[in-house]
Amino acid sequence: MTFTKSQALVFRKILGIGLLALALLGAVSLAMKDVPLALFGVHTTGIVKKVEVIQTSTSSKWERDGFGPKKAVSRSSHTTLMHMGFTTKEGREMLVKTTATFNTEAKVGDEHPMIYLSSKPETAKIYSAKQLWLPMGIGFIFVMVCGTIGFFFLKNSSRQAA
């Protein structure tokens, strides 16, 4: 399928607007959740009270072990949820459920540094590079890439239209 010049310009504009909207959505999400937590959060120590492993998907693959017949090997992916208990600086006992990202080890009784907003302690996260800073950094990169490419498409489509 080929586009005429005017159809290609409309497509680039729509693509540019869509990417800018995606970048804006990501920026708003970061500004409302992770950035205030990282900048204004209260630090404490949390204890893993319970660990849940949830199977998210399964797949099968035929593999051959040496020269023998092929066997079906099942693989699954899972998400680990940690129920973290901590005490706020006001003395309130809290229990929050957080996802163990990037293969964070989770065992009952483990202590992890926590960070929470005083106004919303139920949104606490583990304070570590894997749990807070790495996802936030990936979010910033996502916003910058989508914004830059979206702006590029809009700029070039308006230049070609003139």
C-alpha positions in Angstrom: 0.0 0.0 0.0 1.4 3.4 -1.0 0.4 6.8 0.3 0.1 10.0 -1.6 2.1 12.9 -0.3 -0.8 14.4 1.5 -1.8 11.1 3.1 1.8 10.6 4.3 1.8 14.1 5.9 -1.5 13.4 7.7 -0.1 10.1 8.9 3.1 11.8 10.2 1.1 14.4 12.0 -1.2 11.8 13.6 1.9 9.7 14.6 3.6 12.8 16.0 0.6 13.8 18.0 0.1 10.3 19.3 3.8 10.1 20.5 3.6 13.5 22.1 0.4 12.4 23.9 2.2 9.3 25.1 5.1 11.3 26.3 2.7 13.7 28.1 0.9 10.8 29.8 4.2 9.3 30.9 5.4 12.7 32.3 2.2 13.1 34.2 2.4 9.6 35.6 6.0 10.2 36.8 5.1 13.7 38.2 2.2 12.3 40.2 3.8 9.1 41.6 7.5 8.4 41.4 9.1 11.9 41.5 7.3 13.2 44.6 8.0 9.9 46.3 11.7 10.1 45.4 12.0 13.8 46.4 9.7 14.2 49.4 9.4 10.6 50.7 9.9 9.6 54.3 12.4 6.8 54.8 11.8 3.8 57.1 12.5 0.1 57.3 10.0 -2.5 56.2 9.8 -6.2 56.9 8.5 -8.8 54.4 5.5 -10.3 56.0 4.3 -12.5 53.1 5.5 -13.4 49.6 3.1 -14.2 46.8 4.2 -15.7 43.5 1.6 -15.3 40.8 2.0 -17.2 37.5 1.3 -14.7 34.7 1.8 -16.8 31.6 2.9 -20.2 30.3 4.4 -21.4 27.1 5.6 -24.7 25.7 8.6 -25.4 23.5 9.8 -28.6 21.9 13.4 -29.2 22.8 15.8 -32.1 22.1 18.2 -33.3 24.7 21.2 -34.5 22.8 20.2 -37.0 20.1 17.0 -38.3 21.7 13.5 -37.4 20.7 12.1 -34.0 21.2 10.2 -33.3 24.5 7.7 -30.6 25.3 9.2 -28.3 27.9 6.9 -25.9 29.7 8.0 -22.5 30.8 6.2 -20.0 32.8 6.7 -16.4 33.9 5.6 -15.1 37.2 5.3 -11.9 39.3 6.4 -11.8 42.8 4.4 -9.6 45.2 5.7 -8.7 48.7 3.5 -7.7 51.6 5.7 -5.2 53.4 5.0 -4.2 57.0 6.3 -0.9 58.4 5.6 1.8 60.9 5.0 5.4 59.8 6.7 8.2 61.7 3.3 8.9 63.3 3.3 5.4 64.7 0.7 3.9 62.4 1.3 0.2 61.4 1.0 -0.2 57.6 1.0 -3.3 55.3 1.5 -2.6 51.6 1.7 -4.9 48.7 4.5 -4.1 46.3 5.9 -5.9 43.2 9.4 -7.2 43.4 10.8 -5.7 40.2 13.9 -6.8 38.3 14.2 -10.1 40.2 14.4 -8.5 43.7 14.9 -11.3 46.2 11.9 -11.8 48.5 11.9 -13.9 51.6 9.6 -13.6 54.7 11.4 -11.7 57.4 13.8 -9.8 55.2 14.2 -6.1 55.9 14.2 -3.6 53.1 14.5 0.2 53.2 11.1 1.8 52.4 10.0 5.2 51.2 6.5 6.6 51.5 4.7 10.0 51.3 3.3 11.1 54.7 0.0 11.9 53.0 -0.3 8.5 51.3 1.7 5.8 53.2 -0.3 3.1 51.4 1.7 3.9 48.2 5.0 3.0 49.8 7.8 1.4 47.8 11.0 -0.3 48.5 13.8 2.3 48.4 16.4 0.8 46.1 17.8 1.3 42.6 15.8 -1.7 41.4 12.4 -0.8 42.8 12.4 3.1 42.6 15.2 4.6 40.6 15.6 2.2 37.7 11.9 2.2 36.8 11.8 6.0 37.2 14.9 6.4 35.0 13.3 4.1 32.3 10.2 6.3 32.5 12.2 9.4 31.9 14.0 7.9 28.9 10.6 6.7 27.6 9.2 10.3 27.9 12.2 11.8 26.3 12.3 9.4 23.3 8.5 9.6 22.6 8.6 13.4 23.0 11.6 13.9 20.7 10.3 11.5 18.0 6.8 13.0 18.2 8.2 16.6 17.9 10.4 15.5 15.0 7.4 14.0 13.1 5.3 17.1 13.7 8.1 19.5 12.8 8.9 17.7 9.5 5.3 17.3 8.5 4.6 21.0 8.9 7.8 21.9 7.1 6.9 19.6 4.1 3.3 21.0 4.0 4.6 24.5 3.5 
